[in-house]
Amino acid sequence: MIETQGLTKTFGPRTALDDVNLSVDSGEFIALVGPNGAGKTTLMRILATLSRPSSGTVHIAGLDLLSDGEQVRRHIGFLSHRTLLYDDLTAEQNLRFYARMYDVDRPRKATETRKGRSCARISELLERVGLAARRSDLVQTFSRGMKQRLAVARAVLHRPQILLLDEPYTGLDPQAIGTLRDLLAELAGEGCTILLTTHRLNRALSTGRRILVLHQGQLVYDQPRDAVTPRMFLDTYRAITT
């Protein structure tokens, strides 16, 4: 579902990503960790088609990132530090807006109505992220954690095959963290391919089924979660990032 070869990104004299070769199979749940400035966000922005690589190739679901960008975006759900929500709209209105952008409300059967299909999907997601009771409230009244949960609903609204999550737990309280963890487990169980970045090593170990470490723009570690113990991983992480 995701494949990069020789992926490099420079900003003037600074190299943010250096010859990154990554292969992610369909249905994998990967946690990507690394120190601040390692290049995690740069990698995620490139995979989300928000930034162009300086060199190398990127394929998403078999599509070339540079020549098939519009089609690639239909396969991707992306959550970054910005929620991409409109504060002057309600939770439901925000999701309706994105539903139209992704053609979620396009009927698949003659008996379906546009409004009925999108309403059902929106209601389902608001329930899953614990915001059903606040569907008619303006987003500007939401806490940071509530906005983040709604942003997760936005990211998965169109049932993407690939979910890119850049520090998705930012601003979430313990209850919301549990809600998000359960939702991601459900999505993984449904076959969604998930790539998640986090600065919390224990969270990476508790969520990802494969652990990657990015350091100084290079992938320096790649192991299945079951192949390492927490102590082994923590010791290895310290050794390769210091």
C-alpha positions as CSV (number, residue, x, y, z in Angstrom):
1,M,0.0,0.0,0.0
2,I,2.9,2.3,0.6
3,E,6.3,2.0,-1.0
4,T,9.1,4.5,-1.2
5,Q,12.5,4.1,-2.9
6,G,15.4,6.5,-2.3
7,L,13.0,9.1,-0.8
8,T,14.9,12.2,0.0
9,K,13.7,15.7,1.0
10,T,15.9,18.7,1.4
11,F,15.2,22.2,2.6
12,G,18.1,24.3,1.4
13,P,21.3,22.9,3.0
14,R,19.3,20.7,5.4
15,T,18.4,17.1,4.6
16,A,15.1,16.2,6.3
17,L,14.8,12.7,4.7
18,D,17.8,10.8,3.5
19,D,17.3,7.9,1.1
20,V,14.3,6.4,2.9
21,N,13.2,3.0,1.6
22,L,9.9,1.9,3.1
23,S,7.4,-0.9,2.2
24,V,4.0,-1.2,4.0
25,D,1.7,-4.0,3.1
26,S,-2.1,-3.8,3.1
27,G,-3.6,-4.0,6.6
28,E,-0.4,-3.3,8.5
29,F,-0.4,-1.1,11.6
30,I,2.9,0.7,11.9
31,A,4.1,3.0,14.7
32,L,6.9,5.4,13.6
33,V,8.9,7.0,16.4
34,G,12.0,9.2,16.5
35,P,13.4,12.2,18.2
36,N,12.2,15.7,17.4
37,G,13.5,16.8,14.0
38,A,14.0,13.2,12.9
39,G,11.8,13.8,9.8
40,K,8.6,12.1,10.9
41,T,6.2,14.9,9.9
42,T,8.1,15.5,6.7
43,L,7.6,11.9,5.7
44,M,3.9,12.0,6.6
45,R,3.3,15.2,4.6
46,I,4.9,13.7,1.6
47,L,2.8,10.5,1.8
48,A,-0.3,12.7,2.2
49,T,0.6,14.5,-1.0
50,L,1.1,17.8,0.9
51,S,4.8,18.1,0.1
52,R,6.9,16.9,-2.9
53,P,10.0,14.8,-2.5
54,S,13.3,16.2,-3.7
55,S,14.2,12.9,-5.2
56,G,13.1,9.2,-5.1
57,T,9.8,7.6,-5.8
58,V,6.6,7.1,-3.8
59,H,3.7,4.8,-4.6
60,I,0.5,4.7,-2.7
61,A,-1.9,1.8,-3.4
62,G,0.1,1.2,-6.6
63,L,-0.3,4.8,-7.8
64,D,2.6,7.2,-8.4
65,L,2.4,10.0,-5.9
66,L,3.6,12.7,-8.4
67,S,1.6,11.8,-11.5
68,D,-1.6,10.4,-9.8
69,G,-1.9,12.8,-6.8
70,E,-5.7,13.3,-7.1
71,Q,-6.4,9.5,-7.1
72,V,-3.9,8.9,-4.3
73,R,-5.7,11.4,-2.1
74,R,-8.9,9.3,-2.4
75,H,-7.1,6.4,-0.8
76,I,-5.7,8.4,2.2
77,G,-7.1,9.7,5.4
78,F,-4.7,12.2,7.1
79,L,-4.6,13.7,10.6
80,S,-1.9,16.2,11.5
81,H,-1.3,18.7,14.2
82,R,-4.0,20.8,12.5
83,T,-7.5,19.5,12.8
84,L,-8.7,21.1,9.5
85,L,-12.0,21.8,11.1
86,Y,-14.1,25.0,10.8
87,D,-14.9,26.5,14.2
88,D,-18.0,28.4,13.0
89,L,-19.6,25.1,11.9
90,T,-21.1,22.4,14.0
91,A,-19.6,19.0,14.3
92,E,-22.2,17.6,11.9
93,Q,-21.8,20.5,9.4
94,N,-18.0,19.9,9.3
95,L,-18.5,16.3,8.5
96,R,-21.2,17.1,5.9
97,F,-18.7,19.5,4.2
98,Y,-16.0,16.8,4.0
99,A,-18.6,14.2,2.9
100,R,-19.4,16.3,-0.1
101,M,-15.7,16.8,-0.9
102,Y,-15.2,13.0,-0.9
103,D,-18.5,12.1,-2.5
104,V,-19.5,10.2,0.6
105,D,-23.1,11.2,0.0
106,R,-23.1,9.9,-3.6
107,P,-25.8,7.1,-3.6
108,R,-24.5,3.6,-4.6
109,K,-28.0,2.2,-5.2
110,A,-31.1,3.7,-6.8
111,T,-33.0,3.3,-3.5
112,E,-30.5,5.4,-1.6
113,T,-30.7,9.1,-1.1
114,R,-27.7,11.4,-0.9
115,K,-28.8,12.9,2.4
116,G,-29.6,9.5,3.9
117,R,-26.3,7.9,3.1
118,S,-24.2,10.7,4.4
119,C,-26.3,11.1,7.5
120,A,-25.9,7.4,8.4
121,R,-22.1,7.6,8.0
122,I,-21.8,10.8,10.0
123,S,-24.0,9.5,12.8
124,E,-22.0,6.3,12.9
125,L,-18.7,8.2,13.3
126,L,-20.0,10.7,15.8
127,E,-21.1,7.8,17.9
128,R,-17.8,6.0,17.6
129,V,-15.7,9.1,18.6
130,G,-18.1,9.9,21.5
131,L,-19.5,13.1,20.1
132,A,-23.1,12.1,19.1
133,A,-24.5,14.3,21.9
134,R,-22.6,17.3,20.6
135,R,-23.3,17.0,16.9
136,S,-25.2,20.3,16.7
137,D,-22.7,22.3,18.8
138,L,-20.2,24.7,17.2
139,V,-16.7,23.4,17.0
140,Q,-15.4,26.6,18.6
141,T,-17.1,25.4,21.9
142,F,-15.1,22.1,21.9
143,S,-12.0,21.3,23.9
144,R,-8.8,20.5,22.2
145,G,-9.4,16.8,22.8
146,M,-13.0,16.9,21.4
147,K,-11.7,18.7,18.3
148,Q,-9.1,16.0,17.9
149,R,-11.7,13.2,18.1
150,L,-13.8,15.0,15.5
151,A,-10.7,15.4,13.3
152,V,-10.3,11.6,13.5
153,A,-13.9,11.2,12.3
154,R,-13.1,13.6,9.4
155,A,-10.0,11.6,8.5
156,V,-11.9,8.2,8.2
157,L,-15.1,9.6,6.8
158,H,-14.5,8.3,3.3
159,R,-13.3,4.9,4.5
160,P,-9.7,5.3,3.3
161,Q,-7.6,2.3,2.7
162,I,-4.6,4.1,4.3
163,L,-4.7,6.2,7.5
164,L,-1.8,8.5,8.2
165,L,-1.8,9.8,11.7
166,D,0.8,12.4,12.8
167,E,0.8,12.5,16.7
168,P,-3.0,11.8,16.9
169,Y,-3.0,11.6,20.7
170,T,-2.1,15.3,21.1
171,G,-4.4,17.0,23.5
172,L,-6.5,14.0,24.3
173,D,-7.4,13.1,27.9
174,P,-7.1,9.5,29.1
175,Q,-10.7,8.6,28.2
176,A,-10.3,10.1,24.7
177,I,-7.0,8.2,24.3
178,G,-8.9,5.0,25.1
179,T,-11.6,5.8,22.6
180,L,-9.1,6.5,19.8
181,R,-7.1,3.4,20.6
182,D,-10.3,1.3,20.3
183,L,-11.3,3.0,17.1
184,L,-7.9,2.4,15.5
185,A,-8.0,-1.3,16.6
186,E,-11.4,-1.6,14.9
187,L,-10.1,0.0,11.7
188,A,-7.1,-2.2,11.7
189,G,-9.4,-5.2,12.2
190,E,-11.3,-4.0,9.1
191,G,-8.2,-4.1,7.0
192,C,-7.2,-0.4,7.1
193,T,-3.5,0.2,6.7
194,I,-2.3,2.6,9.4
195,L,0.9,4.5,9.8
196,L,1.1,6.4,13.1
197,T,3.8,8.7,14.5
198,T,4.2,9.3,18.2
199,H,6.9,10.6,20.5
200,R,5.7,8.2,23.2
201,L,7.7,5.0,23.0
202,N,5.3,3.1,25.3
203,R,2.4,4.1,23.1
204,A,4.1,2.9,20.0
205,L,4.7,-0.5,21.6
206,S,1.1,-0.7,22.8
207,T,-0.5,0.2,19.4
208,G,1.7,-0.7,16.5
209,R,2.2,-4.2,15.2
210,R,5.5,-3.1,13.5
211,I,7.8,-0.5,15.0
212,L,10.0,1.9,12.9
213,V,12.6,4.4,14.1
214,L,13.5,7.4,12.1
215,H,16.6,9.3,13.1
216,Q,18.3,12.1,11.3
217,G,16.2,11.5,8.3
218,Q,17.0,7.8,8.0
219,L,15.1,4.7,8.8
220,V,17.4,3.0,11.3
221,Y,15.1,0.4,12.9
222,D,12.3,-1.8,11.6
223,Q,11.0,-4.8,13.6
224,P,7.7,-6.6,14.2
225,R,6.3,-5.6,17.6
226,D,6.2,-9.3,18.7
227,A,9.9,-9.7,18.0
228,V,11.0,-7.3,20.8
229,T,10.4,-6.8,24.5
230,P,9.7,-3.3,25.8
231,R,13.1,-3.2,27.6
232,M,14.9,-4.5,24.6
233,F,13.3,-1.8,22.4
234,L,13.9,1.0,24.8
235,D,17.6,0.1,25.2
236,T,18.0,-0.2,21.4
237,Y,16.2,3.1,20.8
238,R,18.5,4.9,23.2
239,A,21.5,3.4,21.6
240,I,20.7,4.4,18.1
241,T,19.4,7.9,18.8
242,T,22.2,9.1,21.0
